[in-house]
Amino acid sequence: MLLAILLPFLSFMVRGKILTGIICLILQITLIGWIPAAIWAVLSLNNERAEDRNDKLIKAMRDNER
């Protein structure tokens, strides 16, 4: 989470989203763009974590049905 706030573009790069990281870096280069870039990275990270939780829950429910 700290990485997403301090270096938003790097947060995307580490997660394998290279093109998104480059776009975020371009936004981040401007001082005013840093705040939207950080918000974008944090929201993206939270969404990815929520999707992972949902996938695990769905898998557990399917395994429980058997």
MMTF fields as JSON, N, C-alpha, C and O atoms, coordinates in Angstrom:
{
  "mmtfVersion": "1.0.0",
  "mmtfProducer": "UNKNOWN",
  "numBonds": 263,
  "numAtoms": 264,
  "numGroups": 66,
  "numChains": 1,
  "numModels": 1,
  "chainsPerModel": [1],
  "groupsPerChain": [66],
  "chainIdList": ["A"],
  "bondAtomList": [4, 2, 8, 6, 12, 10, 16, 14, 20, 18, 24, 22, 28, 26, 32, 30, 36, 34, 40, 38, 44, 42, 48, 46, 52, 50, 56, 54, 60, 58, 64, 62, 68, 66, 72, 70, 76, 74, 80, 78, 84, 82, 88, 86, 92, 90, 96, 94, 100, 98, 104, 102, 108, 106, 112, 110, 116, 114, 120, 118, 124, 122, 128, 126, 132, 130, 136, 134, 140, 138, 144, 142, 148, 146, 152, 150, 156, 154, 160, 158, 164, 162, 168, 166, 172, 170, 176, 174, 180, 178, 184, 182, 188, 186, 192, 190, 196, 194, 200, 198, 204, 202, 208, 206, 212, 210, 216, 214, 220, 218, 224, 222, 228, 226, 232, 230, 236, 234, 240, 238, 244, 242, 248, 246, 252, 250, 256, 254, 260, 258],
  "bondOrderList": [1, 1, 1, 1, 1, 1, 1, 1, 1, 1, 1, 1, 1, 1, 1, 1, 1, 1, 1, 1, 1, 1, 1, 1, 1, 1, 1, 1, 1, 1, 1, 1, 1, 1, 1, 1, 1, 1, 1, 1, 1, 1, 1, 1, 1, 1, 1, 1, 1, 1, 1, 1, 1, 1, 1, 1, 1, 1, 1, 1, 1, 1, 1, 1, 1],
  "groupList": [{"groupName": "MET", "atomNameList": ["N", "CA", "C", "O"], "elementList": ["N", "C", "C", "O"], "formalChargeList": [0, 0, 0, 0], "bondAtomList": [1, 0, 2, 1, 3, 2], "bondOrderList": [1, 1, 2], "singleLetterCode": "M", "chemCompType": "L-PEPTIDE LINKING"}, {"groupName": "LEU", "atomNameList": ["N", "CA", "C", "O"], "elementList": ["N", "C", "C", "O"], "formalChargeList": [0, 0, 0, 0], "bondAtomList": [1, 0, 2, 1, 3, 2], "bondOrderList": [1, 1, 2], "singleLetterCode": "L", "chemCompType": "L-PEPTIDE LINKING"}, {"groupName": "ALA", "atomNameList": ["N", "CA", "C", "O"], "elementList": ["N", "C", "C", "O"], "formalChargeList": [0, 0, 0, 0], "bondAtomList": [1, 0, 2, 1, 3, 2], "bondOrderList": [1, 1, 2], "singleLetterCode": "A", "chemCompType": "L-PEPTIDE LINKING"}, {"groupName": "ILE", "atomNameList": ["N", "CA", "C", "O"], "elementList": ["N", "C", "C", "O"], "formalChargeList": [0, 0, 0, 0], "bondAtomList": [1, 0, 2, 1, 3, 2], "bondOrderList": [1, 1, 2], "singleLetterCode": "I", "chemCompType": "L-PEPTIDE LINKING"}, {"groupName": "PRO", "atomNameList": ["N", "CA", "C", "O"], "elementList": ["N", "C", "C", "O"], "formalChargeList": [0, 0, 0, 0], "bondAtomList": [1, 0, 2, 1, 3, 2], "bondOrderList": [1, 1, 2], "singleLetterCode": "P", "chemCompType": "L-PEPTIDE LINKING"}, {"groupName": "PHE", "atomNameList": ["N", "CA", "C", "O"], "elementList": ["N", "C", "C", "O"], "formalChargeList": [0, 0, 0, 0], "bondAtomList": [1, 0, 2, 1, 3, 2], "bondOrderList": [1, 1, 2], "singleLetterCode": "F", "chemCompType": "L-PEPTIDE LINKING"}, {"groupName": "SER", "atomNameList": ["N", "CA", "C", "O"], "elementList": ["N", "C", "C", "O"], "formalChargeList": [0, 0, 0, 0], "bondAtomList": [1, 0, 2, 1, 3, 2], "bondOrderList": [1, 1, 2], "singleLetterCode": "S", "chemCompType": "L-PEPTIDE LINKING"}, {"groupName": "VAL", "atomNameList": ["N", "CA", "C", "O"], "elementList": ["N", "C", "C", "O"], "formalChargeList": [0, 0, 0, 0], "bondAtomList": [1, 0, 2, 1, 3, 2], "bondOrderList": [1, 1, 2], "singleLetterCode": "V", "chemCompType": "L-PEPTIDE LINKING"}, {"groupName": "ARG", "atomNameList": ["N", "CA", "C", "O"], "elementList": ["N", "C", "C", "O"], "formalChargeList": [0, 0, 0, 0], "bondAtomList": [1, 0, 2, 1, 3, 2], "bondOrderList": [1, 1, 2], "singleLetterCode": "R", "chemCompType": "L-PEPTIDE LINKING"}, {"groupName": "GLY", "atomNameList": ["N", "CA", "C", "O"], "elementList": ["N", "C", "C", "O"], "formalChargeList": [0, 0, 0, 0], "bondAtomList": [1, 0, 2, 1, 3, 2], "bondOrderList": [1, 1, 2], "singleLetterCode": "G", "chemCompType": "PEPTIDE LINKING"}, {"groupName": "LYS", "atomNameList": ["N", "CA", "C", "O"], "elementList": ["N", "C", "C", "O"], "formalChargeList": [0, 0, 0, 0], "bondAtomList": [1, 0, 2, 1, 3, 2], "bondOrderList": [1, 1, 2], "singleLetterCode": "K", "chemCompType": "L-PEPTIDE LINKING"}, {"groupName": "THR", "atomNameList": ["N", "CA", "C", "O"], "elementList": ["N", "C", "C", "O"], "formalChargeList": [0, 0, 0, 0], "bondAtomList": [1, 0, 2, 1, 3, 2], "bondOrderList": [1, 1, 2], "singleLetterCode": "T", "chemCompType": "L-PEPTIDE LINKING"}, {"groupName": "CYS", "atomNameList": ["N", "CA", "C", "O"], "elementList": ["N", "C", "C", "O"], "formalChargeList": [0, 0, 0, 0], "bondAtomList": [1, 0, 2, 1, 3, 2], "bondOrderList": [1, 1, 2], "singleLetterCode": "C", "chemCompType": "L-PEPTIDE LINKING"}, {"groupName": "GLN", "atomNameList": ["N", "CA", "C", "O"], "elementList": ["N", "C", "C", "O"], "formalChargeList": [0, 0, 0, 0], "bondAtomList": [1, 0, 2, 1, 3, 2], "bondOrderList": [1, 1, 2], "singleLetterCode": "Q", "chemCompType": "L-PEPTIDE LINKING"}, {"groupName": "TRP", "atomNameList": ["N", "CA", "C", "O"], "elementList": ["N", "C", "C", "O"], "formalChargeList": [0, 0, 0, 0], "bondAtomList": [1, 0, 2, 1, 3, 2], "bondOrderList": [1, 1, 2], "singleLetterCode": "W", "chemCompType": "L-PEPTIDE LINKING"}, {"groupName": "ASN", "atomNameList": ["N", "CA", "C", "O"], "elementList": ["N", "C", "C", "O"], "formalChargeList": [0, 0, 0, 0], "bondAtomList": [1, 0, 2, 1, 3, 2], "bondOrderList": [1, 1, 2], "singleLetterCode": "N", "chemCompType": "L-PEPTIDE LINKING"}, {"groupName": "GLU", "atomNameList": ["N", "CA", "C", "O"], "elementList": ["N", "C", "C", "O"], "formalChargeList": [0, 0, 0, 0], "bondAtomList": [1, 0, 2, 1, 3, 2], "bondOrderList": [1, 1, 2], "singleLetterCode": "E", "chemCompType": "L-PEPTIDE LINKING"}, {"groupName": "ASP", "atomNameList": ["N", "CA", "C", "O"], "elementList": ["N", "C", "C", "O"], "formalChargeList": [0, 0, 0, 0], "bondAtomList": [1, 0, 2, 1, 3, 2], "bondOrderList": [1, 1, 2], "singleLetterCode": "D", "chemCompType": "L-PEPTIDE LINKING"}],
  "groupTypeList": [0, 1, 1, 2, 3, 1, 1, 4, 5, 1, 6, 5, 0, 7, 8, 9, 10, 3, 1, 11, 9, 3, 3, 12, 1, 3, 1, 13, 3, 11, 1, 3, 9, 14, 3, 4, 2, 2, 3, 14, 2, 7, 1, 6, 1, 15, 15, 16, 8, 2, 16, 17, 8, 15, 17, 10, 1, 3, 10, 2, 0, 8, 17, 15, 16, 8],
  "groupIdList": [1, 2, 3, 4, 5, 6, 7, 8, 9, 10, 11, 12, 13, 14, 15, 16, 17, 18, 19, 20, 21, 22, 23, 24, 25, 26, 27, 28, 29, 30, 31, 32, 33, 34, 35, 36, 37, 38, 39, 40, 41, 42, 43, 44, 45, 46, 47, 48, 49, 50, 51, 52, 53, 54, 55, 56, 57, 58, 59, 60, 61, 62, 63, 64, 65, 66],
  "secStructList": [7, 2, 2, 2, 2, 2, 7, 2, 2, 2, 2, 2, 2, 2, 6, 6, 7, 2, 2, 2, 2, 2, 2, 2, 2, 2, 2, 2, 2, 1, 2, 2, 2, 2, 2, 2, 2, 2, 2, 2, 2, 2, 2, 2, 2, 2, 2, 2, 2, 2, 2, 2, 2, 2, 2, 2, 2, 2, 2, 2, 2, 2, 2, 2, 2, 7],
  "xCoordList": [0.831, 0.0, 0.876, 0.574, 1.957, 2.857, 3.489, 3.671, 3.82, 4.394, 3.404, 3.797, 2.128, 1.098, 0.943, 0.565, 1.228, 1.1, 2.361, 2.27, 3.522, 4.775, 5.222, 5.653, 5.122, 5.534, 4.423, 4.533, 3.364, 2.2, 2.537, 2.026, 3.392, 3.71, 4.403, 4.177, 5.239, 5.962, 5.022, 5.257, 3.976, 2.973, 2.329, 2.105, 2.036, 1.469, 2.493, 2.166, 3.726, 4.776, 5.028, 5.198, 5.051, 5.308, 4.197, 4.451, 2.974, 1.848, 1.696, 0.742, 2.64, 2.633, 1.81, 1.554, 1.394, 0.604, 1.525, 1.496, 2.337, 3.384, 2.818, 3.239, 1.877, 1.315, 0.612, 0.753, -0.135, -0.808, 0.221, 0.017, 1.328, 2.403, 3.027, 3.351, 3.197, 3.771, 2.815, 3.239, 1.531, 0.535, 0.506, 0.412, 0.586, 0.595, 1.848, 1.78, 2.986, 4.232, 4.115, 4.572, 3.506, 3.311, 2.437, 2.715, 1.393, 0.527, 1.28, 1.111, 2.101, 2.816, 3.921, 4.304, 4.433, 5.539, 5.167, 6.01, 3.912, 3.493, 3.175, 2.674, 3.459, 3.224, 1.732, 1.347, 0.901, -0.539, -1.069, -2.025, -0.45, -0.901, -0.53, -1.049, 0.366, 0.82, -0.333, -0.449, -1.168, -2.286, -3.278, -3.641, -3.737, -4.624, -3.953, -4.606, -2.661, -1.939, -1.889, -2.063, -1.653, -1.607, -2.98, -3.091, -4.016, -5.38, -5.723, -6.305, -5.36, -5.613, -4.908, -5.496, -3.658, -2.894, -3.479, -3.556, -3.883, -4.462, -5.798, -6.057, -6.64, -7.932, -7.741, -8.456, -6.787, -6.503, -6.009, -6.411, -5.145, -4.639, -5.768, -5.847, -6.634, -7.765, -8.719, -9.227, -8.963, -9.832, -9.219, -9.924, -7.925, -7.262, -7.324, -7.541, -7.136, -7.224, -8.646, -8.831, -9.647, -11.045, -11.372, -12.074, -10.863, -11.091, -10.449, -11.032, -9.258, -8.599, -9.41, -9.559, -9.938, -10.768, -12.028, -12.416, -12.661, -13.869, -13.575, -14.357, -12.462, -12.094, -11.873, -12.297, -11.209, -10.99, -12.308, -12.502, -13.204, -14.507, -15.329, -15.957, -15.324, -16.063, -15.487, -16.236, -14.168, -13.519, -13.885, -14.17, -13.878, -14.213, -15.663, -15.97, -16.556, -17.966, -18.158, -18.938, -17.448, -17.561, -17.004, -17.575, -15.89, -15.303, -16.207, -16.237, -16.936, -17.818, -19.059, -19.639, -19.474, -20.666, -20.412, -21.345, -19.223, -18.887, -18.831, -18.563],
  "yCoordList": [-1.188, 0.0, 1.251, 2.233, 1.203, 2.35, 2.618, 3.769, 1.549, 1.687, 2.356, 3.175, 2.018, 2.616, 4.107, 4.858, 4.537, 5.955, 6.733, 7.818, 6.179, 6.897, 6.822, 7.824, 5.65, 5.453, 4.704, 3.504, 5.42, 4.756, 3.948, 2.842, 4.489, 3.781, 2.45, 1.468, 2.42, 1.207, 0.141, -1.055, 0.574, -0.354, -1.137, -2.342, -0.448, -1.123, -2.052, -3.174, -1.581, -2.37, -3.681, -4.733, -3.612, -4.8, -5.837, -7.04, -5.37, -6.276, -6.751, -7.458, -6.362, -6.851, -6.036, -6.484, -4.867, -4.003, -2.9, -1.758, -3.28, -2.41, -1.171, -0.053, -1.353, -0.218, 0.75, 1.966, 0.211, 1.056, 1.802, 2.966, 1.137, 1.781, 2.937, 3.968, 2.773, 3.856, 5.043, 6.192, 4.766, 5.845, 6.554, 7.78, 5.786, 6.366, 7.213, 8.267, 6.764, 7.528, 8.866, 9.885, 8.872, 10.126, 11.069, 12.266, 10.545, 11.363, 11.83, 12.962, 10.957, 11.233, 12.275, 12.928, 12.432, 13.363, 14.784, 15.521, 15.165, 16.489, 16.441, 15.434, 17.5, 17.547, 17.431, 16.778, 18.064, 18.013, 16.605, 16.156, 15.91, 14.58, 13.495, 12.382, 13.805, 12.797, 12.292, 11.091, 13.193, 12.811, 11.91, 10.864, 12.267, 11.333, 9.996, 8.952, 10.023, 8.776, 7.888, 6.673, 8.483, 7.716, 7.151, 6.001, 7.94, 7.461, 6.318, 5.316, 6.469, 5.438, 4.131, 3.053, 4.234, 3.039, 2.355, 1.127, 3.126, 2.551, 1.872, 0.768, 2.525, 1.927, 0.658, -0.325, 0.681, -0.499, -1.652, -2.798, -1.352, -2.379, -2.97, -4.187, -2.114, -2.591, -3.449, -4.459, -3.054, -3.846, -5.209, -6.217, -5.246, -6.516, -7.442, -8.645, -6.888, -7.698, -8.218, -9.357, -7.393, -7.812, -8.934, -9.883, -8.825, -9.883, -11.195, -12.264, -11.115, -12.323, -12.968, -14.189, -12.14, -12.669, -13.336, -14.414, -12.689, -13.256, -14.577, -15.521, -14.656, -15.894, -17.029, -18.161, -16.721, -17.738, -18.185, -19.37, -17.246, -17.566, -18.438, -19.404, -18.1, -18.893, -20.29, -21.265, -20.404, -21.711, -22.539, -23.732, -21.912, -22.622, -23.094, -24.187, -22.27, -22.654, -23.824, -24.737, -23.793, -24.892, -26.186, -27.258, -26.084, -27.271, -27.817, -29.025, -26.947, -27.34, -28.054, -28.878, -27.748, -28.369, -29.829, -30.631, -30.184, -31.564, -32.441, -33.634],
  "zCoordList": [0.0, 0.0, 0.0, -0.679, 0.767, 0.821, -0.539, -0.935, -1.243, -2.58, -3.522, -4.353, -3.402, -4.251, -3.987, -4.886, -2.782, -2.447, -2.845, -3.419, -2.542, -2.799, -4.255, -4.826, -4.851, -6.249, -6.993, -7.242, -7.34, -7.946, -9.199, -9.375, -10.072, -11.306, -11.027, -11.733, -10.006, -9.655, -9.101, -9.274, -8.444, -7.928, -9.074, -8.961, -10.171, -11.338, -11.987, -12.373, -12.104, -12.745, -11.99, -12.606, -10.668, -9.855, -10.037, -9.978, -10.256, -10.437, -11.877, -12.201, -12.751, -14.122, -15.091, -16.208, -14.698, -15.573, -16.114, -15.656, -17.099, -17.603, -18.301, -18.004, -19.218, -19.954, -19.003, -19.131, -18.064, -17.069, -16.23, -15.887, -15.898, -15.138, -15.897, -15.306, -17.205, -18.016, -18.076, -17.955, -18.261, -18.279, -16.929, -16.866, -15.863, -14.518, -14.303, -13.67, -14.822, -14.696, -15.404, -14.887, -16.584, -17.318, -16.501, -16.43, -15.888, -15.03, -13.789, -13.335, -13.255, -12.012, -12.175, -11.204, -13.388, -13.622, -13.196, -12.685, -13.405, -12.971, -11.482, -10.981, -10.795, -9.355, -9.04, -8.07, -9.861, -9.641, -9.937, -9.304, -10.896, -11.275, -10.288, -10.364, -9.357, -8.399, -7.531, -7.285, -7.079, -6.202, -6.939, -6.4, -8.152, -8.856, -9.176, -9.148, -9.479, -9.766, -8.524, -8.621, -7.372, -6.123, -5.789, -5.362, -5.979, -5.716, -6.659, -6.244, -7.932, -8.934, -8.551, -8.64, -8.13, -7.758, -6.521, -6.473, -5.54, -4.316, -4.622, -4.143, -5.413, -5.768, -6.592, -6.398, -7.501, -8.315, -7.448, -7.645, -6.499, -5.587, -4.746, -4.575, -4.226, -3.423, -4.253, -3.765, -5.507, -6.377, -6.669, -6.678, -6.905, -7.176, -5.966, -6.112, -4.78, -3.561, -3.349, -2.92, -3.648, -3.503, -4.492, -4.145, -5.72, -6.704, -6.255, -6.431, -5.679, -5.165, -4.051, -4.011, -3.14, -2.059, -2.613, -2.162, -3.59, -4.192, -4.891, -4.78, -5.608, -6.283, -5.286, -5.52, -4.174, -3.142, -2.521, -2.252, -2.297, -1.721, -2.665, -2.234, -3.938, -4.928, -5.012, -5.081, -5.006, -5.055, -3.826, -3.94, -2.66, -1.426, -1.446, -0.971, -1.997, -2.07, -3.037, -2.765, -4.159, -5.121, -4.542, -4.743, -3.825, -3.202, -2.107, -1.872, -1.442, -0.35, -0.872, -0.165, -2.105, -2.687, -2.995, -2.966, -3.279, -3.676, -2.523, -2.668]
}
